[in-house]
Amino acid sequence: MSESARCAEDGCDAAVAVRIYVPWAEDREVCVAHARVLARRDGVVTEPIEDADAEWP
């Protein structure tokens, strides 16, 4: 994972830790906090990004 990889959500500059697959939108990489919220929606699949262990609280 690149040190400069930042969350894809607007206004968030946290480091990415999770790749999300969204059936109705573009797949993207997000921080842990956004992944927790987005993963609650039906059909969304999450995948932890390798080497992002430091980003997990």
Beta strands, then each sheet from edge to edge (+ up, - down):
strand 1: 18-21
strand 2: 28-30
strand 3: 45-48
sheet 1: 2+ 1- 3+
end
